[in-house]
């Protein structure tokens, strides 16, 4: 299983997990062809398959909280991506 597969499964696991490294999520999004642009502060804009979203990079730690994981999961579902 590749790192991207592990990240995708972690995003879709129930109960929702916290602590997924944000760099792993961004890398996964890029692997699906997402365009990522920098916004203000810790914001990033992501566009994939005609769906757009804005996320905040977690800081000061690189780990996501459950709310961020839920948001990424909804975004991926909207683009038709599931594990």
The first five atom37 places (N, CA, C, CB, O) and aatype in JSON, in Angstrom:
{
  "aatype": [20, 20, 20, 20, 20, 20, 20, 20, 20, 20, 20, 20, 20, 20, 20, 20, 20, 20, 20, 20, 20, 20, 20, 20, 20, 20, 20, 20, 20, 20, 20, 20, 20, 20, 20, 20, 20, 20, 20, 20, 20, 20, 20, 20, 20, 20, 20, 20, 20, 20, 20, 20, 20, 20, 20, 20, 20, 20, 20, 20, 20, 20, 20, 20, 20, 20, 20, 20, 20, 20, 20, 20, 20, 20, 20, 20, 20, 20, 20, 20, 20, 20, 20],
  "atom_mask": [
    [1, 1, 1, 1, 1],
    [1, 1, 1, 1, 1],
    [1, 1, 1, 1, 1],
    [1, 1, 1, 1, 1],
    [1, 1, 1, 1, 1],
    [1, 1, 1, 1, 1],
    [1, 1, 1, 1, 1],
    [1, 1, 1, 1, 1],
    [1, 1, 1, 1, 1],
    [1, 1, 1, 1, 1],
    [1, 1, 1, 1, 1],
    [1, 1, 1, 1, 1],
    [1, 1, 1, 1, 1],
    [1, 1, 1, 1, 1],
    [1, 1, 1, 1, 1],
    [1, 1, 1, 1, 1],
    [1, 1, 1, 1, 1],
    [1, 1, 1, 1, 1],
    [1, 1, 1, 1, 1],
    [1, 1, 1, 1, 1],
    [1, 1, 1, 1, 1],
    [1, 1, 1, 1, 1],
    [1, 1, 1, 1, 1],
    [1, 1, 1, 1, 1],
    [1, 1, 1, 1, 1],
    [1, 1, 1, 1, 1],
    [1, 1, 1, 1, 1],
    [1, 1, 1, 1, 1],
    [1, 1, 1, 1, 1],
    [1, 1, 1, 1, 1],
    [1, 1, 1, 1, 1],
    [1, 1, 1, 1, 1],
    [1, 1, 1, 1, 1],
    [1, 1, 1, 1, 1],
    [1, 1, 1, 1, 1],
    [1, 1, 1, 1, 1],
    [1, 1, 1, 1, 1],
    [1, 1, 1, 1, 1],
    [1, 1, 1, 1, 1],
    [1, 1, 1, 1, 1],
    [1, 1, 1, 1, 1],
    [1, 1, 1, 1, 1],
    [1, 1, 1, 1, 1],
    [1, 1, 1, 1, 1],
    [1, 1, 1, 1, 1],
    [1, 1, 1, 1, 1],
    [1, 1, 1, 1, 1],
    [1, 1, 1, 1, 1],
    [1, 1, 1, 1, 1],
    [1, 1, 1, 1, 1],
    [1, 1, 1, 1, 1],
    [1, 1, 1, 1, 1],
    [1, 1, 1, 1, 1],
    [1, 1, 1, 1, 1],
    [1, 1, 1, 1, 1],
    [1, 1, 1, 1, 1],
    [1, 1, 1, 1, 1],
    [1, 1, 1, 1, 1],
    [1, 1, 1, 1, 1],
    [1, 1, 1, 1, 1],
    [1, 1, 1, 1, 1],
    [1, 1, 1, 1, 1],
    [1, 1, 1, 1, 1],
    [1, 1, 1, 1, 1],
    [1, 1, 1, 1, 1],
    [1, 1, 1, 1, 1],
    [1, 1, 1, 1, 1],
    [1, 1, 1, 1, 1],
    [1, 1, 1, 1, 1],
    [1, 1, 1, 1, 1],
    [1, 1, 1, 1, 1],
    [1, 1, 1, 1, 1],
    [1, 1, 1, 1, 1],
    [1, 1, 1, 1, 1],
    [1, 1, 1, 1, 1],
    [1, 1, 1, 1, 1],
    [1, 1, 1, 1, 1],
    [1, 1, 1, 1, 1],
    [1, 1, 1, 1, 1],
    [1, 1, 1, 1, 1],
    [1, 1, 1, 1, 1],
    [1, 1, 1, 1, 1],
    [1, 1, 1, 1, 1]
  ],
  "atom_positions": [
    [[0.85, -1.18, 0.0], [0.0, 0.0, 0.0], [0.9, 1.24, 0.0], [-0.97, 0.0, 1.23], [1.83, 1.35, 0.8]],
    [[0.6, 2.16, -0.9], [1.42, 3.37, -0.99], [1.06, 4.34, 0.13], [1.23, 4.05, -2.36], [0.05, 4.18, 0.81]],
    [[1.91, 5.33, 0.3], [1.64, 6.37, 1.29], [0.35, 7.1, 1.0], [2.79, 7.35, 1.35], [-0.39, 7.46, 1.92]],
    [[0.06, 7.34, -0.3], [-1.18, 8.02, -0.66], [-2.39, 7.17, -0.29], [-1.19, 8.35, -2.15], [-3.4, 7.7, 0.17]],
    [[-2.29, 5.86, -0.5], [-3.39, 4.97, -0.12], [-3.65, 5.04, 1.38], [-3.09, 3.52, -0.54], [-4.8, 5.09, 1.82]],
    [[-2.58, 5.04, 2.16], [-2.72, 5.12, 3.62], [-3.36, 6.43, 4.03], [-1.34, 4.97, 4.31], [-4.23, 6.46, 4.91]],
    [[-2.95, 7.52, 3.39], [-3.52, 8.83, 3.71], [-5.0, 8.87, 3.35], [-2.76, 9.95, 2.98], [-5.81, 9.35, 4.14]],
    [[-5.35, 8.36, 2.18], [-6.75, 8.36, 1.74], [-7.6, 7.53, 2.71], [-6.88, 7.8, 0.31], [-8.7, 7.95, 3.08]],
    [[-7.12, 6.37, 3.1], [-7.86, 5.52, 4.05], [-7.99, 6.21, 5.41], [-7.16, 4.16, 4.22], [-9.03, 6.11, 6.06]],
    [[-6.95, 6.91, 5.83], [-7.01, 7.63, 7.11], [-8.06, 8.74, 7.05], [-5.63, 8.22, 7.46], [-8.78, 8.95, 8.02]],
    [[-8.14, 9.44, 5.93], [-9.12, 10.52, 5.79], [-10.54, 9.97, 5.87], [-8.91, 11.27, 4.45], [-11.43, 10.62, 6.43]],
    [[-10.77, 8.8, 5.3], [-12.11, 8.23, 5.26], [-12.4, 7.25, 6.4], [-12.32, 7.53, 3.94], [-13.46, 6.62, 6.41]],
    [[-11.48, 7.1, 7.35], [-11.72, 6.15, 8.44], [-12.8, 6.67, 9.38], [-10.41, 5.89, 9.21], [-12.98, 7.87, 9.56]],
    [[-13.52, 5.74, 9.98], [-14.52, 6.05, 11.0], [-14.14, 5.33, 12.26], [-15.95, 5.66, 10.55], [-13.83, 4.14, 12.21]],
    [[-14.15, 6.0, 13.4], [-14.44, 7.42, 13.57], [-13.36, 8.3, 12.92], [-14.58, 7.76, 15.06], [-12.25, 7.86, 12.64]],
    [[-13.73, 9.56, 12.71], [-12.82, 10.51, 12.07], [-11.54, 10.62, 12.9], [-13.48, 11.91, 11.9], [-11.59, 10.75, 14.12]],
    [[-10.42, 10.55, 12.21], [-9.12, 10.63, 12.88], [-8.57, 12.05, 12.86], [-8.12, 9.69, 12.22], [-8.79, 12.8, 11.91]],
    [[-7.88, 12.39, 13.91], [-7.09, 13.62, 13.93], [-5.63, 13.19, 13.78], [-7.32, 14.46, 15.26], [-5.32, 12.01, 13.87]],
    [[-4.76, 14.14, 13.56], [-3.34, 13.85, 13.57], [-2.73, 13.43, 12.25], [-3.08, 12.82, 14.53], [-1.56, 13.04, 12.21]],
    [[-3.49, 13.49, 11.15], [-2.92, 13.19, 9.84], [-2.02, 14.38, 9.47], [-4.05, 12.94, 8.75], [-2.42, 15.53, 9.62]],
    [[-0.84, 14.1, 9.0], [0.09, 15.17, 8.62], [-0.47, 15.94, 7.42], [1.5, 14.59, 8.3], [-0.84, 15.34, 6.41]],
    [[-0.52, 17.27, 7.55], [-1.07, 18.08, 6.47], [-0.28, 17.92, 5.19], [-1.1, 19.55, 6.87], [-0.87, 17.91, 4.1]],
    [[1.04, 17.79, 5.28], [1.85, 17.63, 4.05], [1.44, 16.36, 3.3], [3.37, 17.58, 4.39], [1.51, 16.32, 2.07]],
    [[1.01, 15.32, 4.04], [0.55, 14.09, 3.39], [-0.77, 14.33, 2.65], [0.38, 12.95, 4.43], [-0.99, 13.79, 1.57]],
    [[-1.64, 15.14, 3.24], [-2.92, 15.46, 2.6], [-2.67, 16.29, 1.33], [-3.85, 16.24, 3.57], [-3.25, 16.02, 0.29]],
    [[-1.81, 17.29, 1.43], [-1.5, 18.1, 0.24], [-0.88, 17.25, -0.86], [-0.55, 19.26, 0.61], [-1.22, 17.41, -2.03]],
    [[0.02, 16.36, -0.49], [0.65, 15.48, -1.47], [-0.38, 14.58, -2.14], [1.73, 14.62, -0.79], [-0.31, 14.35, -3.35]],
    [[-1.34, 14.09, -1.36], [-2.42, 13.27, -1.91], [-3.24, 14.08, -2.91], [-3.33, 12.74, -0.78], [-3.53, 13.6, -4.01]],
    [[-3.61, 15.3, -2.55], [-4.41, 16.14, -3.44], [-3.67, 16.39, -4.76], [-4.73, 17.48, -2.75], [-4.27, 16.32, -5.83]],
    [[-2.38, 16.68, -4.66], [-1.57, 16.91, -5.87], [-1.52, 15.65, -6.72], [-0.14, 17.36, -5.49], [-1.56, 15.72, -7.95]],
    [[-1.43, 14.48, -6.08], [-1.36, 13.22, -6.84], [-2.63, 12.98, -7.65], [-1.12, 12.04, -5.89], [-2.6, 12.29, -8.67]],
    [[-3.76, 13.55, -7.2], [-5.01, 13.44, -7.95], [-5.15, 14.53, -9.01], [-6.2, 13.5, -6.99], [-6.12, 14.54, -9.76]],
    [[-4.18, 15.43, -9.07], [-4.19, 16.49, -10.07], [-4.72, 17.82, -9.58], [-5.0, 16.06, -11.22], [-5.03, 18.7, -10.39]],
    [[-4.82, 17.99, -8.28], [-5.33, 19.25, -7.73], [-4.36, 20.39, -7.99], [-5.6, 19.12, -6.22], [-3.14, 20.21, -7.99]],
    [[-4.94, 21.57, -8.22], [-4.15, 22.79, -8.32], [-4.24, 23.48, -6.97], [-4.64, 23.73, -9.48], [-5.33, 23.75, -6.48]],
    [[-3.09, 23.76, -6.38], [-3.04, 24.39, -5.07], [-2.37, 25.74, -5.2], [-2.29, 23.49, -4.04], [-1.27, 25.85, -5.73]],
    [[-3.05, 26.78, -4.72], [-2.48, 28.12, -4.72], [-2.5, 28.67, -3.3], [-3.25, 29.07, -5.69], [-3.37, 28.34, -2.5]],
    [[-1.53, 29.5, -3.03], [-1.41, 30.08, -1.69], [-2.42, 31.21, -1.53], [0.02, 30.6, -1.45], [-2.62, 32.01, -2.44]],
    [[-3.03, 31.28, -0.37], [-3.91, 32.38, -0.02], [-3.23, 33.23, 1.03], [-5.28, 31.87, 0.48], [-2.0, 33.23, 1.16]],
    [[-4.02, 33.96, 1.78], [-3.46, 34.79, 2.85], [-3.22, 33.95, 4.09], [-4.39, 35.97, 3.18], [-3.97, 33.03, 4.4]],
    [[-2.14, 34.28, 4.78], [-1.83, 33.56, 6.01], [-1.59, 32.09, 5.72], [-2.96, 33.72, 7.03], [-0.77, 31.74, 4.87]],
    [[-2.31, 31.23, 6.44], [-2.13, 29.78, 6.28], [-3.15, 29.18, 5.32], [-2.23, 29.09, 7.63], [-3.26, 27.96, 5.22]],
    [[-3.9, 30.04, 4.61], [-4.92, 29.53, 3.7], [-4.3, 29.03, 2.39], [-5.95, 30.62, 3.4], [-3.32, 29.57, 1.89]],
    [[-4.92, 27.97, 1.87], [-4.59, 27.51, 0.52], [-5.9, 27.3, -0.23], [-3.72, 26.19, 0.54], [-6.91, 26.91, 0.35]],
    [[-5.85, 27.56, -1.52], [-7.0, 27.29, -2.38], [-6.71, 26.02, -3.17], [-7.29, 28.51, -3.35], [-5.61, 25.85, -3.7]],
    [[-7.69, 25.15, -3.23], [-7.52, 23.88, -3.93], [-8.63, 23.75, -4.97], [-7.55, 22.67, -2.92], [-9.8, 23.98, -4.67]],
    [[-8.26, 23.38, -6.18], [-9.22, 23.13, -7.26], [-8.95, 21.75, -7.83], [-9.14, 24.24, -8.37], [-7.81, 21.42, -8.18]],
    [[-10.0, 20.95, -7.92], [-9.86, 19.59, -8.45], [-11.18, 19.17, -9.09], [-9.45, 18.59, -7.33], [-12.22, 19.24, -8.44]],
    [[-11.14, 18.75, -10.34], [-12.32, 18.27, -11.06], [-13.47, 19.27, -11.0], [-12.77, 16.92, -10.49], [-14.63, 18.89, -10.86]],
    [[-13.14, 20.55, -11.1], [-14.17, 21.59, -11.11], [-14.7, 21.97, -9.74], [-15.28, 21.15, -11.94], [-15.58, 22.83, -9.64]],
    [[-14.19, 21.37, -8.69], [-14.61, 21.67, -7.32], [-13.51, 22.5, -6.67], [-14.9, 20.37, -6.49], [-12.32, 22.19, -6.8]],
    [[-13.91, 23.57, -5.97], [-12.94, 24.45, -5.32], [-13.2, 24.49, -3.82], [-13.01, 25.88, -5.91], [-14.34, 24.38, -3.36]],
    [[-12.13, 24.63, -3.07], [-12.23, 24.74, -1.61], [-11.07, 25.56, -1.09], [-12.26, 23.32, -0.94], [-10.04, 25.7, -1.75]],
    [[-11.25, 26.09, 0.11], [-10.18, 26.79, 0.82], [-9.96, 26.05, 2.12], [-10.53, 28.3, 1.06], [-10.91, 25.77, 2.85]],
    [[-8.7, 25.75, 2.4], [-8.33, 25.08, 3.64], [-7.28, 25.92, 4.36], [-7.78, 23.65, 3.37], [-6.62, 26.76, 3.76]],
    [[-7.16, 25.69, 5.64], [-6.11, 26.33, 6.45], [-5.08, 25.27, 6.8], [-6.69, 27.0, 7.74], [-5.41, 24.21, 7.34]],
    [[-3.82, 25.56, 6.5], [-2.75, 24.66, 6.94], [-2.69, 24.75, 8.46], [-1.36, 25.03, 6.29], [-2.7, 25.84, 9.03]],
    [[-2.63, 23.6, 9.13], [-2.54, 23.64, 10.58], [-1.2, 24.22, 11.04], [-2.75, 22.24, 11.18], [-0.16, 23.99, 10.41]],
    [[-1.25, 24.95, 12.12], [-0.01, 25.48, 12.71], [-0.28, 25.75, 14.17], [0.47, 26.77, 11.97], [-1.44, 26.05, 14.48]],
    [[0.61, 25.69, 15.06], [2.04, 25.51, 14.82], [2.44, 24.05, 14.58], [2.82, 26.05, 16.0], [3.57, 23.79, 14.16]],
    [[1.55, 23.1, 14.83], [1.89, 21.7, 14.57], [1.45, 21.33, 13.16], [1.24, 20.75, 15.62], [0.55, 21.97, 12.61]],
    [[2.06, 20.31, 12.57], [1.71, 19.91, 11.19], [0.53, 18.95, 11.13], [2.9, 19.27, 10.52], [0.19, 18.47, 10.05]],
    [[-0.11, 18.66, 12.27], [-1.17, 17.65, 12.32], [-2.55, 18.28, 12.2], [-1.08, 16.85, 13.61], [-2.81, 19.35, 12.74]],
    [[-3.43, 17.6, 11.48], [-4.79, 18.09, 11.3], [-5.66, 17.74, 12.51], [-5.4, 17.5, 10.02], [-5.39, 16.79, 13.24]],
    [[-6.72, 18.52, 12.69], [-7.72, 18.17, 13.69], [-8.88, 17.48, 12.97], [-8.21, 19.43, 14.49], [-8.9, 17.41, 11.74]],
    [[-9.84, 16.98, 13.72], [-10.95, 16.22, 13.12], [-11.78, 17.08, 12.17], [-11.86, 15.66, 14.22], [-12.25, 16.59, 11.15]],
    [[-11.96, 18.35, 12.51], [-12.73, 19.24, 11.63], [-12.1, 19.39, 10.27], [-12.89, 20.6, 12.28], [-12.79, 19.38, 9.25]],
    [[-10.78, 19.53, 10.24], [-10.07, 19.66, 8.96], [-10.17, 18.37, 8.16], [-8.59, 20.03, 9.2], [-10.34, 18.41, 6.94]],
    [[-10.07, 17.24, 8.83], [-10.18, 15.95, 8.14], [-11.57, 15.8, 7.54], [-9.87, 14.77, 9.1], [-11.72, 15.33, 6.41]],
    [[-12.6, 16.19, 8.29], [-13.98, 16.14, 7.76], [-14.12, 17.02, 6.52], [-15.0, 16.58, 8.84], [-14.76, 16.63, 5.54]],
    [[-13.51, 18.21, 6.55], [-13.59, 19.12, 5.4], [-12.9, 18.53, 4.18], [-12.96, 20.48, 5.76], [-13.42, 18.62, 3.07]],
    [[-11.74, 17.94, 4.37], [-11.03, 17.32, 3.26], [-11.83, 16.15, 2.72], [-9.63, 16.85, 3.69], [-11.91, 15.95, 1.51]],
    [[-12.44, 15.37, 3.61], [-13.26, 14.22, 3.19], [-14.43, 14.7, 2.33], [-13.79, 13.44, 4.43], [-14.69, 14.13, 1.27]],
    [[-15.13, 15.76, 2.77], [-16.26, 16.29, 1.98], [-15.79, 16.78, 0.62], [-16.97, 17.44, 2.74], [-16.45, 16.56, -0.39]],
    [[-14.63, 17.45, 0.6], [-14.08, 17.93, -0.67], [-13.8, 16.77, -1.61], [-12.8, 18.75, -0.42], [-14.17, 16.8, -2.78]],
    [[-13.13, 15.73, -1.1], [-12.82, 14.58, -1.95], [-14.1, 13.9, -2.44], [-11.96, 13.59, -1.18], [-14.16, 13.48, -3.6]],
    [[-15.1, 13.77, -1.58], [-16.36, 13.16, -1.99], [-17.02, 13.98, -3.1], [-17.31, 13.03, -0.79], [-17.58, 13.42, -4.04]],
    [[-16.94, 15.31, -3.0], [-17.53, 16.18, -4.01], [-16.85, 16.01, -5.36], [-17.44, 17.64, -3.57], [-17.46, 16.25, -6.41]],
    [[-15.58, 15.6, -5.34], [-14.84, 15.41, -6.6], [-14.98, 13.98, -7.11], [-13.35, 15.74, -6.4], [-14.47, 13.65, -8.18]],
    [[-15.67, 13.13, -6.35], [-15.87, 11.75, -6.77], [-14.79, 10.78, -6.3], [-15.95, 11.69, -8.24], [-14.74, 9.64, -6.75]],
    [[-13.92, 11.25, -5.41], [-12.83, 10.4, -4.91], [-13.22, 9.75, -3.6], [-11.55, 11.21, -4.73], [-13.65, 10.43, -2.66]],
    [[-13.08, 8.44, -3.54], [-13.33, 7.65, -2.33], [-12.24, 6.57, -2.28], [-14.79, 7.01, -2.33], [-11.63, 6.26, -3.3]],
    [[-12.01, 6.0, -1.1], [-10.99, 4.94, -1.04], [-11.47, 3.68, -1.76], [-10.64, 4.62, 0.42], [-10.74, 2.69, -1.81]]
  ]
}
